[in-house]
Amino acid sequence: MSIEDVKERFRQAETVTPISSRKKPEPVVTKRETLSLDAMLARFVQIAKGPLIVDLNNTACRLRPNEFAAAYAHCREQIGNASVPITALWSQHAERMSADVLTLNPAEGQFFTDDRGLRHFNTWCPPSWPQTAATFAKPFFDHLTYLIPEQRSRDDLIDWLAHAAQTPAVRPHFHFLLVAQTAEGTGRSWLADLMVRLFSPRHAGAIDLHRLLNETFNSELSGKVVMGVHEVRAPPDERFSHRDRLKSLLTDTTLTVNEKFEPRWVERFVTRFLMFTNKDDAIPLSETDRRVYAVRCADQPKDEVYYRTLYAHLTDERFLAAVWTALRERSPAGFNPGRRAPENRMKLQMIAAGRSDEQQTAVELVKACPHPIVSSDDLMKALVPRGEHEPYNDHRARQAAVIAVLKDLGKQTGPNKVWVDGHSVRVWILTDPLKWVDAVPAALVDEALKARQDFMHATWMPDLLLGHWQRKPDGG
């Protein structure tokens, strides 16, 4: 740096206004809302359970009585010589709106009474897009054609979204998982953003599924018709630990909303999950799964101009209204909300990829095993041997993962323990469950001992067992 450059820097520094003489920015003052008693009566609902006061203009705004009084403490009415808070007059007024409980049910009106006689305040607020020519929704259908090349899967997704727009109160029995295996940035999440624009953030959004399964608070699901789940992928050691909770999340029809520092309430659970992933082993799927509709998506993204134009449509009111019209007018004749998600190639690939090595070995072993009955001790000793310094809880978690996949295959344990070589154990029924579930203990023990001879011969090593069974001429 030359001396002239240094001088110039000093000259610039000397012209900077000293901090002490700079003009301070004007503070931002938010004007307090002033309401009359009539305005409060027309706008607020008192919920007995809580209690809570809910704002009709924004049902997400729920205040406790003391918070309500503090928020509108400046709203007062002169009665004689006394200045009375209007919130106090509102709370005692015979015409104030009230309900016993807060809920969400798109099949009912704003207030309704259930078969127990409880009066509900319904937070459902249906979208009100104007009728617009569906031809303006062409970019929506064009993007889906690129994103999901297979027409059957694409039509099923459009029907599923149309069902959400037409019958939001009925929760389908299946949810979509859109899989792009080799590339990101194809525009799958644009669909979730579009749903938020169509249904409003009140009834659509996005959520971290992994965090939801780990936490007890679930208020993000309240009121949602469509929920996007970006990049489904739980850590390998947790993918099976929340399996039952994930199943409940995809199947339940009622939701007990648990929000921090708020009373719990129950609402109709209508959320449809639109999930995205780049991993084959995103979630543990079983052969008997009927809830997850896995779809293979385009792998190669388009150019920057395409996506700039695509996302610009999310701010185009005419486009949004046209998509809503197209979904509302789509014929529901071919849609069955109770159908089972198809076991297509993508799903089978995810089922296999989602298994650990121990689980895959368990699948191969029980399919090859010629014995209908095996002692649980023998089976677990072969499939999940405990490491020399392995913590007990870690070993139990591995066992639970293997047991889960065996049950996915339709295998089951006997209803009662039996005595095998002086030990009380359960037995696994690997074939002919109708024959063996009611068998006498002696018959179960006899078959378990036959299987034990093979397990002992192969020193409880799965590879040796498989080789032993494969070498037998009759497979037995």
C-alpha positions as CSV (number, residue, x, y, z in Angstrom):
1,M,0.0,0.0,0.0
2,S,1.4,3.4,-1.0
3,I,1.7,6.4,1.3
4,E,-1.0,8.2,-0.7
5,D,-3.4,5.3,0.0
6,V,-2.7,5.6,3.7
7,K,-3.3,9.3,3.6
8,E,-6.6,8.9,1.7
9,R,-7.8,6.4,4.4
10,F,-7.0,8.9,7.1
11,R,-8.9,11.7,5.2
12,Q,-11.9,9.4,4.9
13,A,-11.8,8.5,8.6
14,E,-11.7,12.2,9.6
15,T,-14.9,12.9,7.6
16,V,-16.9,10.1,9.5
17,T,-19.4,11.6,11.8
18,P,-18.5,10.9,15.5
19,I,-20.8,8.4,17.1
20,S,-21.8,10.8,19.8
21,S,-23.1,13.3,17.3
22,R,-25.0,10.8,15.1
23,K,-28.8,11.1,15.1
24,K,-30.4,8.3,16.9
25,P,-33.2,6.4,15.0
26,E,-36.7,7.1,16.0
27,P,-38.2,4.3,18.2
28,V,-40.9,2.3,16.5
29,V,-44.1,2.7,18.5
30,T,-46.8,0.1,18.0
31,K,-50.2,1.7,18.5
32,R,-52.3,-0.3,20.9
33,E,-55.6,-1.6,19.6
34,T,-58.6,0.0,21.2
35,L,-61.8,-2.0,21.2
36,S,-65.3,-1.2,22.3
37,L,-67.5,-3.8,24.1
38,D,-69.5,-4.5,21.0
39,A,-66.2,-5.1,19.0
40,M,-65.0,-7.5,21.7
41,L,-68.4,-9.4,21.7
42,A,-68.2,-9.8,17.9
43,R,-64.5,-11.0,18.0
44,F,-63.6,-13.1,21.0
45,V,-64.7,-16.5,22.1
46,Q,-64.2,-17.8,25.7
47,I,-63.2,-21.5,25.9
48,A,-64.1,-23.0,29.3
49,K,-61.4,-25.6,29.2
50,G,-58.2,-23.8,29.9
51,P,-59.7,-21.3,30.2
52,L,-58.7,-19.5,27.0
53,I,-59.9,-16.5,25.0
54,V,-59.6,-17.0,21.2
55,D,-59.6,-14.3,18.6
56,L,-61.9,-15.0,15.6
57,N,-59.7,-12.9,13.4
58,N,-56.7,-15.2,14.1
59,T,-57.6,-18.5,15.9
60,A,-53.9,-19.0,16.5
61,C,-54.1,-16.1,19.0
62,R,-55.2,-17.7,22.3
63,L,-54.9,-15.8,25.5
64,R,-55.4,-16.7,29.1
65,P,-57.8,-14.5,31.0
66,N,-55.0,-12.5,32.7
67,E,-53.2,-12.1,29.4
68,F,-56.4,-10.9,27.7
69,A,-57.0,-8.4,30.5
70,A,-53.4,-7.1,30.3
71,A,-53.5,-6.9,26.5
72,Y,-56.6,-4.6,26.6
73,A,-56.2,-3.0,29.9
74,H,-56.3,0.4,28.2
75,C,-59.8,-0.3,26.9
76,R,-62.1,1.1,29.6
77,E,-65.7,2.4,29.9
78,Q,-66.8,5.1,32.3
79,I,-69.8,3.8,34.4
80,G,-70.8,6.5,36.9
81,N,-67.7,7.5,38.8
82,A,-65.9,4.2,38.0
83,S,-63.6,3.5,35.1
84,V,-64.3,-0.2,34.3
85,P,-62.1,-2.5,32.1
86,I,-64.1,-3.5,29.0
87,T,-62.6,-7.0,29.3
88,A,-64.4,-7.3,32.6
89,L,-67.7,-6.2,31.1
90,W,-67.1,-8.7,28.2
91,S,-66.4,-11.6,30.5
92,Q,-69.7,-11.1,32.3
93,H,-71.8,-10.3,29.3
94,A,-74.6,-12.7,28.5
95,E,-74.1,-12.4,24.8
96,R,-70.4,-13.2,24.7
97,M,-69.5,-16.2,22.5
98,S,-68.4,-19.2,24.5
99,A,-67.7,-22.9,24.1
100,D,-66.6,-25.8,26.3
101,V,-63.6,-26.9,24.3
102,L,-61.4,-25.9,21.4
103,T,-61.1,-28.3,18.4
104,L,-60.7,-28.6,14.7
105,N,-63.1,-30.5,12.5
106,P,-63.5,-29.5,8.8
107,A,-66.7,-31.5,8.6
108,E,-68.5,-29.2,11.1
109,G,-69.4,-25.5,11.4
110,Q,-67.7,-22.9,13.6
111,F,-69.7,-24.0,16.6
112,F,-71.1,-27.4,17.1
113,T,-72.2,-29.7,19.9
114,D,-71.0,-33.3,20.1
115,D,-72.9,-36.4,21.3
116,R,-71.7,-35.8,24.8
117,G,-73.4,-32.4,24.9
118,L,-70.1,-30.5,24.8
119,R,-70.1,-27.3,22.7
120,H,-67.0,-27.0,20.5
121,F,-65.4,-23.9,18.9
122,N,-64.0,-25.1,15.6
123,T,-60.8,-23.5,14.3
124,W,-61.2,-24.7,10.8
125,C,-61.2,-21.9,8.2
126,P,-61.7,-23.1,4.6
127,P,-59.7,-21.4,1.9
128,S,-61.7,-19.0,-0.3
129,W,-60.0,-18.7,-3.6
130,P,-62.1,-17.2,-6.4
131,Q,-63.2,-19.4,-9.3
132,T,-60.5,-19.2,-12.0
133,A,-60.0,-21.0,-15.3
134,A,-58.0,-24.2,-14.6
135,T,-56.0,-23.6,-17.7
136,F,-53.9,-21.1,-15.7
137,A,-52.8,-24.0,-13.5
138,K,-50.8,-25.6,-16.4
139,P,-47.3,-24.9,-14.8
140,F,-48.5,-27.0,-11.8
141,F,-49.3,-30.0,-14.0
142,D,-46.3,-29.5,-16.2
143,H,-44.0,-29.6,-13.1
144,L,-45.6,-32.8,-11.9
145,T,-45.2,-34.4,-15.3
146,Y,-41.4,-33.7,-15.1
147,L,-41.1,-34.6,-11.4
148,I,-43.0,-37.9,-11.5
149,P,-42.6,-39.5,-15.0
150,E,-44.7,-42.6,-14.1
151,Q,-48.3,-41.5,-14.9
152,R,-50.1,-43.8,-12.4
153,S,-48.1,-42.5,-9.4
154,R,-48.5,-38.9,-10.7
155,D,-52.3,-39.3,-11.1
156,D,-52.5,-40.8,-7.6
157,L,-50.7,-37.9,-6.1
158,I,-52.9,-35.3,-7.9
159,D,-56.0,-37.2,-6.7
160,W,-54.6,-37.2,-3.2
161,L,-54.1,-33.5,-3.3
162,A,-57.6,-33.0,-4.8
163,H,-59.1,-35.0,-2.0
164,A,-57.4,-32.7,0.5
165,A,-59.0,-29.7,-1.2
166,Q,-62.5,-31.3,-1.6
167,T,-62.8,-33.5,1.6
168,P,-60.3,-32.2,4.2
169,A,-62.2,-33.9,7.0
170,V,-61.4,-37.4,5.7
171,R,-57.8,-38.5,6.3
172,P,-56.5,-40.9,3.7
173,H,-54.9,-44.1,4.9
174,F,-51.7,-43.4,3.0
175,H,-49.1,-40.7,2.7
176,F,-46.7,-39.9,-0.1
177,L,-42.9,-40.2,0.1
178,L,-41.2,-38.6,-3.0
179,V,-37.7,-40.0,-3.5
180,A,-35.0,-38.5,-5.7
181,Q,-32.0,-40.9,-5.5
182,T,-29.1,-39.1,-7.2
183,A,-29.8,-35.4,-7.1
184,E,-31.3,-32.6,-5.0
185,G,-32.9,-29.4,-6.2
186,T,-35.5,-31.0,-8.5
187,G,-38.4,-28.9,-7.1
188,R,-40.2,-31.5,-4.9
189,S,-40.4,-29.2,-1.9
190,W,-42.1,-26.6,-4.2
191,L,-45.2,-28.8,-3.8
192,A,-45.2,-28.3,0.0
193,D,-44.7,-24.5,-0.5
194,L,-47.6,-24.5,-2.9
195,M,-49.9,-26.2,-0.3
196,V,-49.0,-23.6,2.3
197,R,-50.0,-20.9,-0.2
198,L,-53.3,-22.7,-1.1
199,F,-54.4,-23.7,2.4
200,S,-52.7,-20.8,4.3
201,P,-50.1,-21.4,7.1
202,R,-53.0,-22.1,9.4
203,H,-53.8,-25.3,7.6
204,A,-50.5,-26.3,5.9
205,G,-46.9,-26.2,6.8
206,A,-43.6,-28.0,7.1
207,I,-42.1,-30.0,9.9
208,D,-39.0,-31.9,11.0
209,L,-40.3,-35.5,11.4
210,H,-37.2,-36.6,13.4
211,R,-37.7,-33.9,16.0
212,L,-41.4,-34.5,16.2
213,L,-40.9,-38.2,17.0
214,N,-38.3,-37.3,19.7
215,E,-40.4,-34.6,21.4
216,T,-43.7,-34.7,23.3
217,F,-44.9,-31.3,22.0
218,N,-46.8,-31.5,18.7
219,S,-48.8,-28.3,18.4
220,E,-47.3,-27.7,14.9
221,L,-49.7,-30.4,13.7
222,S,-52.8,-28.7,15.0
223,G,-55.1,-27.6,12.3
224,K,-53.0,-28.9,9.4
225,V,-54.5,-30.6,6.4
226,V,-51.2,-31.0,4.5
227,M,-47.8,-31.1,6.1
228,G,-44.5,-31.2,4.2
229,V,-41.6,-33.2,5.6
230,H,-38.3,-32.2,4.1
231,E,-35.5,-34.8,4.0
232,V,-36.9,-37.7,5.9
233,R,-33.9,-39.4,7.5
234,A,-33.5,-40.5,11.1
235,P,-30.1,-41.6,12.5
236,P,-29.5,-45.3,12.1
237,D,-29.6,-46.0,15.8
238,E,-33.0,-44.3,16.1
239,R,-34.8,-45.5,13.0
240,F,-36.5,-48.4,14.8
241,S,-36.9,-46.9,18.3
242,H,-39.8,-44.6,17.2
243,R,-41.4,-47.1,14.9
244,D,-44.7,-47.4,16.8
245,R,-45.0,-43.6,17.2
246,L,-44.4,-43.1,13.5
247,K,-47.2,-45.7,12.8
248,S,-49.6,-43.8,15.1
249,L,-48.6,-40.5,13.4
250,L,-49.6,-41.9,10.0
251,T,-52.8,-43.7,11.2
252,D,-54.5,-41.9,14.1
253,T,-57.7,-40.0,13.5
254,T,-57.6,-37.9,16.6
255,L,-54.8,-35.7,17.8
256,T,-54.2,-34.7,21.4
257,V,-52.5,-31.3,21.0
258,N,-49.7,-30.8,23.5
259,E,-48.3,-27.2,23.5
260,K,-45.9,-25.8,25.9
261,F,-47.5,-24.1,28.9
262,E,-51.0,-24.6,27.4
263,P,-53.8,-26.9,28.4
264,R,-54.1,-29.9,26.0
265,W,-57.0,-30.3,23.7
266,V,-58.3,-32.9,21.3
267,E,-59.1,-32.3,17.6
268,R,-59.8,-34.4,14.5
269,F,-56.5,-35.4,13.0
270,V,-56.7,-34.8,9.3
271,T,-53.0,-34.2,8.4
272,R,-51.7,-35.7,5.2
273,F,-47.9,-36.0,5.1
274,L,-46.1,-35.1,1.9
275,M,-42.5,-36.4,2.6
276,F,-39.3,-36.0,0.6
277,T,-36.0,-37.8,0.8
278,N,-32.8,-38.5,-1.2
279,K,-32.1,-41.8,0.7
280,D,-33.3,-45.3,0.1
281,D,-33.2,-46.1,3.8
282,A,-35.0,-42.9,4.9
283,I,-37.5,-44.7,7.1
284,P,-37.9,-48.4,8.1
285,L,-40.6,-49.8,5.9
286,S,-42.0,-53.3,6.4
287,E,-43.4,-55.8,3.9
288,T,-46.8,-55.3,5.6
289,D,-46.7,-51.5,5.5
290,R,-49.8,-50.0,3.9
291,R,-49.3,-46.3,4.8
292,V,-46.3,-45.0,2.8
293,Y,-46.7,-44.5,-1.0
294,A,-43.1,-44.4,-2.2
295,V,-42.6,-42.6,-5.6
296,R,-39.5,-42.4,-7.7
297,C,-38.9,-38.8,-8.9
298,A,-36.8,-37.2,-11.5
299,D,-33.1,-37.2,-10.7
300,Q,-31.8,-34.5,-13.0
301,P,-32.7,-30.9,-12.1
302,K,-33.6,-28.4,-14.7
303,D,-31.9,-25.1,-15.3
304,E,-31.9,-22.0,-13.0
305,V,-34.4,-20.1,-15.2
306,Y,-37.0,-22.9,-14.9
307,Y,-36.9,-22.8,-11.1
308,R,-36.9,-19.0,-10.9
309,T,-40.1,-19.1,-13.0
310,L,-41.6,-22.0,-11.0
311,Y,-41.1,-20.2,-7.6
312,A,-42.5,-16.9,-9.1
313,H,-45.8,-18.7,-9.6
314,L,-46.1,-19.0,-5.8
315,T,-46.8,-15.2,-5.7
316,D,-49.2,-15.3,-8.6
317,E,-52.7,-15.0,-7.2
318,R,-54.3,-16.1,-10.5
319,F,-52.1,-19.2,-10.7
320,L,-52.9,-20.2,-7.1
321,A,-56.6,-19.7,-7.6
322,A,-56.4,-21.8,-10.8
323,V,-54.7,-24.6,-9.0
324,W,-57.3,-24.5,-6.3
325,T,-60.0,-24.6,-8.9
326,A,-58.4,-27.5,-10.7
327,L,-58.1,-29.5,-7.5
328,R,-61.6,-28.7,-6.4
329,E,-63.1,-29.7,-9.9
330,R,-61.1,-32.9,-10.3
331,S,-63.4,-35.9,-10.4
332,P,-62.9,-38.0,-7.2
333,A,-64.4,-41.1,-8.8
334,G,-61.2,-43.1,-9.0
335,F,-59.9,-42.1,-5.6
336,N,-60.2,-44.4,-2.6
337,P,-58.9,-42.8,0.6
338,G,-58.9,-46.2,2.4
339,R,-56.7,-48.0,-0.2
340,R,-53.4,-49.7,0.6
341,A,-50.3,-47.9,-0.6
342,P,-48.9,-50.0,-3.6
343,E,-45.9,-52.3,-3.1
344,N,-44.1,-50.9,-6.2
345,R,-40.4,-51.2,-7.1
346,M,-39.4,-48.1,-5.3
347,K,-41.0,-49.3,-2.1
348,L,-39.5,-52.7,-2.3
349,Q,-36.1,-51.1,-2.8
350,M,-36.6,-49.0,0.3
351,I,-37.8,-52.0,2.4
352,A,-34.5,-53.8,1.6
353,A,-32.3,-50.7,2.1
354,G,-33.9,-49.9,5.4
355,R,-32.8,-53.1,7.0
356,S,-29.6,-53.4,9.0
357,D,-27.2,-56.3,8.2
358,E,-28.5,-58.2,11.2
359,Q,-32.1,-57.7,10.1
360,Q,-31.4,-58.8,6.6
361,T,-29.6,-61.9,8.0
362,A,-32.7,-62.6,10.1
363,V,-35.0,-62.4,7.0
364,E,-32.8,-64.8,5.1
365,L,-32.5,-67.2,8.0
366,V,-36.1,-67.6,9.0
367,K,-37.1,-67.9,5.3
368,A,-34.6,-70.8,4.9
369,C,-35.2,-72.4,8.3
370,P,-36.9,-75.9,7.8
371,H,-38.1,-76.0,11.4
372,P,-41.6,-74.6,12.2
373,I,-40.6,-74.0,15.8
374,V,-37.4,-72.5,17.2
375,S,-36.6,-71.5,20.8
376,S,-36.3,-67.8,21.2
377,D,-33.0,-68.2,23.0
378,D,-31.6,-70.2,20.1
379,L,-32.8,-67.7,17.5
380,M,-31.6,-64.6,19.3
381,K,-28.3,-66.2,20.1
382,A,-27.7,-66.9,16.4
383,L,-29.1,-63.6,15.1
384,V,-28.1,-61.1,17.8
385,P,-25.0,-62.4,19.7
386,R,-24.0,-60.1,22.5
387,G,-20.7,-58.4,22.2
388,E,-18.1,-58.9,24.9
389,H,-18.3,-55.4,26.3
390,E,-21.6,-54.4,24.8
391,P,-24.0,-52.5,27.2
392,Y,-27.2,-54.3,28.0
393,N,-29.4,-51.5,26.6
394,D,-27.6,-51.5,23.3
395,H,-28.0,-55.3,23.0
396,R,-31.7,-55.0,23.8
397,A,-32.1,-52.3,21.1
398,R,-30.5,-54.6,18.5
399,Q,-32.8,-57.5,19.6
400,A,-35.8,-55.2,19.3
401,A,-34.9,-54.2,15.8
402,V,-34.5,-57.9,14.7
403,I,-37.8,-58.8,16.4
404,A,-39.5,-56.0,14.6
405,V,-38.4,-57.3,11.2
406,L,-39.5,-60.9,12.1
407,K,-42.9,-59.6,13.0
408,D,-43.0,-57.7,9.7
409,L,-42.6,-61.1,8.0
410,G,-45.6,-62.4,9.8
411,K,-43.7,-64.5,12.3
412,Q,-45.0,-64.8,15.8
413,T,-44.2,-66.1,19.2
414,G,-46.2,-68.8,21.1
415,P,-48.8,-67.5,23.6
416,N,-47.1,-69.2,26.5
417,K,-43.6,-70.2,27.6
418,V,-42.5,-73.8,27.5
419,W,-39.7,-75.8,29.2
420,V,-36.8,-76.5,26.9
421,D,-33.8,-78.2,28.5
422,G,-34.7,-77.0,31.9
423,H,-35.3,-73.4,30.9
424,S,-38.6,-71.5,30.6
425,V,-38.5,-69.9,27.1
426,R,-40.8,-68.6,24.4
427,V,-40.8,-70.2,21.0
428,W,-41.0,-68.6,17.6
429,I,-43.6,-70.0,15.2
430,L,-42.0,-69.7,11.8
431,T,-44.4,-71.6,9.7
432,D,-48.0,-72.9,9.9
433,P,-49.1,-70.5,12.8
434,L,-52.7,-71.8,12.7
435,K,-51.4,-75.3,13.4
436,W,-48.9,-74.5,16.1
437,V,-50.5,-71.6,18.0
438,D,-52.8,-74.0,19.9
439,A,-50.4,-77.0,20.0
440,V,-49.7,-78.7,23.3
441,P,-46.4,-77.7,25.0
442,A,-44.9,-81.1,24.5
443,A,-45.2,-80.8,20.7
444,L,-43.7,-77.4,20.8
445,V,-40.8,-78.6,22.9
446,D,-40.2,-81.5,20.6
447,E,-39.9,-79.3,17.6
448,A,-37.7,-76.8,19.4
449,L,-35.3,-79.5,20.4
450,K,-35.0,-80.7,16.8
451,A,-34.2,-77.1,15.7
452,R,-31.7,-76.8,18.5
453,Q,-29.6,-79.7,17.1
454,D,-29.1,-77.7,13.9
455,F,-28.3,-74.5,15.8
456,M,-25.7,-76.4,18.0
457,H,-24.2,-78.1,15.0
458,A,-23.6,-74.7,13.4
459,T,-22.5,-73.2,16.7
460,W,-25.3,-70.6,16.3
461,M,-23.7,-69.0,13.3
462,P,-26.2,-67.9,10.7
463,D,-23.9,-68.5,7.7
464,L,-23.1,-72.0,8.8
465,L,-26.8,-72.7,9.5
466,L,-27.8,-71.5,6.0
467,G,-25.1,-73.6,4.4
468,H,-26.2,-76.6,6.5
469,W,-29.8,-76.3,5.5
470,Q,-29.0,-75.7,1.8
471,R,-26.8,-78.9,1.7
472,K,-29.6,-81.1,3.0
473,P,-31.4,-82.9,0.1
474,D,-34.8,-82.4,1.5
475,G,-34.1,-79.0,3.0
476,G,-34.8,-80.4,6.4
